[in-house]
Amino acid sequence: MKMQGLMAGCVSRVELSVSCRSLLDRDLGSSSDPLCVLLQDVGGGQWAELDRTERIKNCQNPEFCKKLIVDYYFEKVQKLKFGMYDIDNKSFDLNDDDYLGGIECTLGQVVSSSVFTRPLELKQGKPAGKGTITISAEEIKDTRVVLLEIEARNLDKKDFLGKSDPFLEFYKQSDAGTWQLTYRSEVIKNNLNPCWRKFSVSLQTFCGGDFNKSIKVQCADHDSDGAHDLIGAFETNLTQLQKAGDGSPVEFECIHPEKKQKKKSYKNSGIIRIKSCKIETEYSFLDYVMGGCQINFTVGVDFTGSNGDPKSPDSLHYISPDGINEYLIAIWSVGSVVQDYDTDKLFPAFGFGAQVPPSWQVSHEFALNFNPSNPFCQGIQGIVDAYRQILPQIQLYGPTNFSPIINHVARFAAHSAQQGTASQYFILLIITDGEITDLDQTRQAIVNASKLPMSIIIVGVGEADFKAMEFLDGDNGVLKSLTGEPAARDIVQFVPFRQFKNAPREALSQMVLAEVPKQLVSYYKWQGWPPVKPRQ
């Protein structure tokens, strides 16, 4: 789960379709000739043009044919500006063209609403007549994958002392005629009749989506020194492979070209059997979000004594004269990305490890707004306000127990999972100084949660040794409960805040959220649930 640098790979590309209604009329004697330009905020008040549509002549209600293409990253807030211009000349520069209004929004807002309509503004607060803009998003990709099950029999023996150690390699032929590796199987030791494990490759990678493109399959004997010996090969294409299935495999002779030349009596070096070849649709994160999946965001804040007295400047809860601390920065930077995917913008927020009035009992899941029956805060700002209000009213204490708040969110996730649809996914953000007391119960809580539609993000503040947090992250192997039960999937992402002290604000949320799309997809794939409203 460690990311190489901070730039996660682009999750996908999105095409935006734009149409407008009731544009302002800037031309004498005829309607405007509109064009839409798309800009992205690149920081420091600068906007860069990403794309533009064609110009449509004399039209106040244009529906543009050219799509606007954007690379989409879940873990970033991508601020966009759509500008409408009346083009009356040939120049590319828009400064000499009449502005018909525009909007600013985030790409998250656009992809999470199936149709996004807003009134056009000439400048903030000044409407551009009755003009509106409508944007709809679609992901660009071939979402299909090919699933193969393959075995072989009577392969040639290549090793002097044992049998062969066979593995398979698949190649597709590029347009230039060269062979490009698309898949390599595992090695099966000492076996002339191997059965490889099922595998899947995206159709795009496997054959460029072309069912008749040549595919070369090689079977070789693995040698630890890397000098693998060819057992044999054959060529085919996806159309032929697809005939396999329903108990009728497709067989290919594995041919070694040199042996075939040397020996008249040579038949083959074994038979490769394609037991099944299926083509399935692989859904992406955007398929689920655009298909109606809501992302529910919950925050848990560590109010244990090890943070230090909030009134003291060396406490992690000390709010500096400019009104911030590491807890607040973490809430803002992660929350600002996630909030675009949650329609009601009501976020439950809890504290743990403090003595709480009126009884002054230690609580491990108290509502930040002191309202246990309705712990929801209005927007990220609501969480920040509740945190600032509660801080002087509670007594930091201990121990540091994570499991109650994990189990709290897990109960909601379990309830949602019973519906059997990809309609709700839960993200729990825990911000902590890392001194955990209930490690064994927390391990069990995470293992249980790994079977539910939820992800856990832990941000470690302060200078503590975060060994226990790194252990929960499970990067060094699968996390197991005390009884040895492994997590069904990796759902914890831990990030120490100190690595981001001097980095731009966005860096923390990118690092923390880059895994969420994979985790969400892995859960629904494991359950076999398609998006609620699959795209046609």
Salt bridges, closest charged atoms under 4 A:
ASP33 OD2 - ARG55 NH2 3.27
ASP41 OD2 - LYS79 NZ 3.89
GLU49 OE2 - ARG52 NE 2.81
ASP51 OD1 - LYS66 NZ 2.87
ASP71 OD1 - ARG13 NE 2.87
GLU139 OE1 - LYS141 NZ 3.87
GLU139 OE1 - ARG535 NH2 3.20
ASP142 OD1 - ARG144 NE 2.95
GLU149 OE2 - LYS275 NZ 3.96
GLU151 OE2 - ARG273 NH1 3.14
GLU151 OE1 - LYS275 NZ 3.70
ASP156 OD2 - LYS259 NZ 2.73
GLU169 OE2 - ARG184 NE 2.68
ASP175 OD1 - LYS213 NZ 3.53
GLU251 OE2 - ARG153 NH1 2.89
GLU251 OE2 - ARG273 NE 3.15
GLU282 OE1 - LYS525 NZ 3.29
ASP287 OD2 - LYS141 NZ 3.90
ASP287 OD1 - ARG535 NH2 2.17
GLU326 OE2 - LYS501 NZ 3.11
GLU365 OE1 - HIS408 ND1 2.70
ASP440 OD1 - ARG443 NH1 3.36
GLU463 OE1 - ARG498 NH1 3.94
GLU463 OE2 - LYS501 NZ 3.54
ASP465 OD1 - LYS467 NZ 3.96
ASP475 OD2 - LYS2 NZ 2.71
GLU485 OE2 - LYS451 NZ 2.87
GLU515 OE1 - LYS518 NZ 3.69
